């Protein structure tokens, strides 16, 4: 046997149907589309999502209310009770210190200290934002709040 003798298996190869090439081809005139009707026309047929005249799913679903503010600034919340448990008396609370203790994941996250819980230690807090109630609790415990708050 030689390379020139190789042939595909009998019946495995079929010629493609050449439609619209005259009546003698067996697929002329209507080109296999049948006579008349929407599907026989060029560009005929329904669009994607057409449900036979029933209201399409995309139109039955409700629209989303409101809008999303693209300028919204998200802060990672940290309560004073959490600071009380993690830091020692006289420590400085910074974003780097919070990342080190595992409170937040990354140093570029914005942090806001909130006033939930009690604070018994004297801490110096230097984060992005501090709520009014948290500031009052920090100062009542003898600590202070530094900029950039």
C-alpha positions as CSV (number, residue, x, y, z in Angstrom):
1,X,0.0,0.0,0.0
2,X,1.2,3.5,-0.9
3,X,0.1,7.0,0.2
4,X,-1.6,7.5,-3.2
5,X,-3.8,4.5,-2.6
6,X,-5.3,5.9,0.7
7,X,-9.0,6.7,0.3
8,X,-11.8,7.7,2.8
9,X,-14.2,4.8,3.7
10,X,-17.0,4.2,1.3
11,X,-20.0,6.4,2.0
12,X,-18.2,8.6,4.7
13,X,-17.8,11.6,2.4
14,X,-20.9,13.4,1.0
15,X,-21.2,16.3,-1.3
16,X,-22.8,19.4,0.1
17,X,-26.3,20.3,-1.0
18,X,-26.0,23.1,-3.6
19,X,-29.4,24.9,-3.4
20,X,-30.8,27.5,-5.8
21,X,-28.8,26.2,-8.8
22,X,-31.6,25.4,-11.2
23,X,-34.5,23.0,-11.3
24,X,-32.4,20.1,-12.8
25,X,-30.3,20.0,-9.6
26,X,-33.4,19.0,-7.6
27,X,-33.0,22.1,-5.3
28,X,-33.9,25.0,-7.6
29,X,-36.9,27.4,-7.6
30,X,-37.7,27.6,-3.9
31,X,-34.3,26.3,-2.8
32,X,-35.7,23.9,-0.2
33,X,-37.7,26.6,1.6
34,X,-41.2,25.6,0.5
35,X,-43.7,27.9,-1.1
36,X,-44.7,31.3,0.4
37,X,-44.8,32.3,4.0
38,X,-42.5,34.2,6.3
39,X,-39.7,31.5,6.4
40,X,-39.5,31.4,2.6
41,X,-38.6,35.1,2.3
42,X,-35.1,36.5,2.6
43,X,-34.6,38.0,6.0
44,X,-37.7,36.1,7.2
45,X,-38.2,34.4,10.5
46,X,-38.4,35.7,14.1
47,X,-35.8,37.4,16.1
48,X,-34.0,36.0,19.1
49,X,-36.3,36.0,22.2
50,X,-39.5,35.9,20.2
51,X,-42.1,33.8,22.1
52,X,-44.8,33.3,19.5
53,X,-46.6,36.6,20.3
54,X,-46.5,36.0,24.1
55,X,-44.9,38.9,26.0
56,X,-41.1,38.1,26.0
57,X,-39.4,37.2,29.3
58,X,-37.1,40.3,29.1
59,X,-40.2,42.6,29.0
60,X,-42.1,40.7,31.7
61,X,-39.3,41.2,34.3
62,X,-39.4,44.3,36.5
63,X,-37.0,47.1,36.0
64,X,-34.4,47.7,38.7
65,X,-35.3,50.6,41.0
66,X,-32.9,53.4,41.8
67,X,-29.4,53.9,40.5
68,X,-25.8,53.1,41.6
69,X,-23.7,56.1,42.5
70,X,-20.4,55.6,40.6
71,X,-18.6,58.1,43.0
72,X,-19.5,56.1,46.1
73,X,-16.7,55.7,48.6
74,X,-16.6,52.4,50.6
75,X,-15.1,52.3,54.0
76,X,-14.1,49.1,55.9
77,X,-15.9,49.4,59.3
78,X,-14.0,48.8,62.5
79,X,-15.8,49.2,65.9
80,X,-14.1,50.5,69.0
81,X,-14.8,47.2,70.8
82,X,-12.6,45.4,68.3
83,X,-9.8,48.0,68.8
84,X,-10.1,47.5,72.6
85,X,-9.5,43.8,72.2
86,X,-6.6,44.0,69.7
87,X,-4.5,46.9,70.9
88,X,-2.7,47.6,74.1
89,X,-2.8,50.8,76.2
90,X,-1.0,53.6,74.5
91,X,-0.8,52.0,71.0
92,X,-1.4,53.9,67.8
93,X,-4.1,52.6,65.5
94,X,-3.2,53.0,61.8
95,X,-4.2,51.2,58.6
96,X,-0.9,49.4,58.6
97,X,-1.4,48.2,62.2
98,X,-4.9,47.0,61.3
99,X,-3.6,45.0,58.3
100,X,-0.9,43.5,60.6
101,X,-3.5,42.4,63.1
102,X,-5.7,40.9,60.3
103,X,-8.7,43.3,60.8
104,X,-8.5,44.5,57.1
105,X,-6.8,42.8,54.1
106,X,-5.0,45.6,52.3
107,X,-3.3,48.8,53.2
108,X,-5.0,50.8,50.5
109,X,-8.5,50.1,52.0
110,X,-10.2,53.1,53.5
111,X,-11.1,52.5,57.2
112,X,-13.8,54.1,59.4
113,X,-13.9,53.6,63.1
114,X,-17.5,53.2,64.5
115,X,-18.7,53.6,68.0
116,X,-20.2,50.2,68.8
117,X,-19.0,48.7,72.1
118,X,-16.9,50.0,74.9
119,X,-13.3,51.3,74.9
120,X,-11.2,51.1,78.1
121,X,-7.7,51.7,76.7
122,X,-5.9,54.9,75.8
123,X,-5.4,54.8,72.0
124,X,-4.2,57.2,69.4
125,X,-6.4,56.6,66.3
126,X,-5.1,57.7,62.9
127,X,-7.3,56.3,60.2
128,X,-9.4,57.7,57.2
129,X,-12.6,58.5,59.2
130,X,-14.0,58.3,62.7
131,X,-17.6,58.6,63.6
132,X,-18.7,61.2,66.2
133,X,-19.7,58.5,68.7
134,X,-16.4,56.7,68.3
135,X,-14.5,59.9,68.7
136,X,-16.3,60.7,71.9
137,X,-15.5,57.2,73.3
138,X,-11.8,57.4,72.3
139,X,-11.4,60.8,73.9
140,X,-13.4,59.7,77.0
141,X,-10.9,56.8,77.5
142,X,-8.0,59.3,77.4
143,X,-7.0,58.7,73.8
144,X,-6.9,61.1,70.8
145,X,-8.0,61.1,67.2
146,X,-5.4,62.4,64.7
147,X,-5.6,63.5,61.1
148,X,-6.5,62.5,58.3
149,X,-9.9,62.0,60.0
